[in-house]
Amino acid sequence: MTATALEWRRVTLDLGDFALRDVSLCLEAGEWLALVGPTGAGKTLLLEVAAGFRRPTAGTIRRGDRDVTAAPPEDRRLAYVPQDDLLFPHLDVHANLAFAVPRRTREARRSDLLEVAASLGIAHLLHRRPAAISGGEAQRVAIGRALLANPEVLLLDESTSALDGDTREIVGDFLETQRTRRSLSIVQITHDASEAERLADRVVTVAEGRIVTGSPAVPIPLTPAARRARAS
Amino acid sequence: MKRIGFRTAFLFALVTLAAFVALFLGAGFLYSGPGRVLELLARPAARESVLLSLGTSGVATVLAMAAAVPAAYALTRWRIPLRGAIDVLLDLPIVLPPLVAGFSLLILYSVIERALGPGLRGGPLDLRFTREGIVLAQFAIAAPLAVRVLRASFAEVPVRLETMSRSLGRSEASTFFGVTLPLARNGILAGTILVWARSVAEFGPILVFAGAVRGKTDVVPIAIFLAFSNGEIENGVALSLLLIALGVVALAGIRRLGGRLVIG
């Protein structure tokens, strides 16, 4: 039986004008799950509830066997890369990347940081402030910062939307290698169907605050990436 | 034409008001002349008043900021019981006549004395009519003002950045020192200047609680009061101009830090 990395169990989040309604969804350990659906469907809210940015009105968030619904964000071992990057404006790119690395291990993990920066093509930006880099560069810094936090689950909210096609592919491939290397499970919101097909094991469609395909009740076919993985 | 008339009327109001303020604040120079003002400020009594003001207001500002930073953050970020009531309570000393604050401090001491007996009188904790009492009187107004100013500074730091910090594994305390404080830095510095300037200018509560004793509790505003009371107009004018100059410096500092005044 596969272990569960993250689970939304009957989660409701009522915001008045909009609500996530009774959403149940499981992310298996090591899985790459793509969330697709129209703008305003509630995909971002799902990630924010999981990351502790919002508290659900009802239902629970589980990490493995643990109920983390009321746990502070620092106790979830989830790294969230939001659409607006949320880089710390008072810190340069290097300090942003090192932010999640405990001070006592910074020296030991220096090569890891430099490798992540090089792989994401941001090594030349290390001494710049976020205000002095482009949107696409900021997205890559945010992804690098999240990876360096050593999370068990990585939540990506349209985190490659500002990248050109080639760079997006490079970042996608890099994340794929990191998934194995760091034993990551990934949830990715994307509007790029080909990206979802290429990278994700499973694609779940969200609409009007509900899971419309890919829920346990409505299974969906495996993506080509998942089929390839099973065949090998 | 209509537009020109509208703008002319508004600009007239602005220029008239600015001229009025410049005139009444600068009248001292017209009265004494800069040379005489400097001469009067160089006298030992004036120098001592200035040093006493700088010392007491400096201590009061440090104490006020030390108390206001955590208090303002808690009020801004956390859902705490009676938050609205605490908010109003802390705003009260800012909007009440300053004399009332000084009078209330005196009454507080009387109540404590009534409860504990006369042992308090003259002891180290009896700050009435002492230099330490000046600090307490300044603190009584400065601390609530600092809370008000810092609340605005903390409110401008996006909560999402704090949550992101914690999502990256930092604790609440580490997030406060690593994200919130640096991002609120300019507001805090501007607030510190404002609180210090207000403490230097404080008069009412000091007069009532610490008294107006020449050579002992005569901070600059008290010295101005004593000078005018004794007919030493030029001394009063010189000290007034010093306070105005300090105000200009403080406001320039606040502007440079991009801060805004949030009073009352």
Boltz contact constraints between the chains, C-beta under 6 A:
constraints:
  - contact:
      token1: [A, 51]
      token2: [B, 167]
      max_distance: 6.0
  - contact:
      token1: [A, 53]
      token2: [B, 163]
      max_distance: 6.0
  - contact:
      token1: [A, 73]
      token2: [B, 163]
      max_distance: 6.0
  - contact:
      token1: [A, 73]
      token2: [B, 166]
      max_distance: 6.0
  - contact:
      token1: [A, 73]
      token2: [B, 167]
      max_distance: 6.0
  - contact:
      token1: [A, 74]
      token2: [B, 166]
      max_distance: 6.0
  - contact:
      token1: [A, 74]
      token2: [B, 169]
      max_distance: 6.0
  - contact:
      token1: [A, 80]
      token2: [B, 167]
      max_distance: 6.0
  - contact:
      token1: [A, 86]
      token2: [B, 160]
      max_distance: 6.0
  - contact:
      token1: [A, 86]
      token2: [B, 161]
      max_distance: 6.0
  - contact:
      token1: [A, 86]
      token2: [B, 164]
      max_distance: 6.0
  - contact:
      token1: [A, 90]
      token2: [B, 182]
      max_distance: 6.0
  - contact:
      token1: [A, 90]
      token2: [B, 183]
      max_distance: 6.0
  - contact:
      token1: [A, 99]
      token2: [B, 168]
      max_distance: 6.0
  - contact:
      token1: [A, 100]
      token2: [B, 168]
      max_distance: 6.0
  - contact:
      token1: [A, 100]
      token2: [B, 169]
      max_distance: 6.0
  - contact:
      token1: [A, 149]
      token2: [B, 168]
      max_distance: 6.0
  - contact:
      token1: [A, 149]
      token2: [B, 169]
      max_distance: 6.0
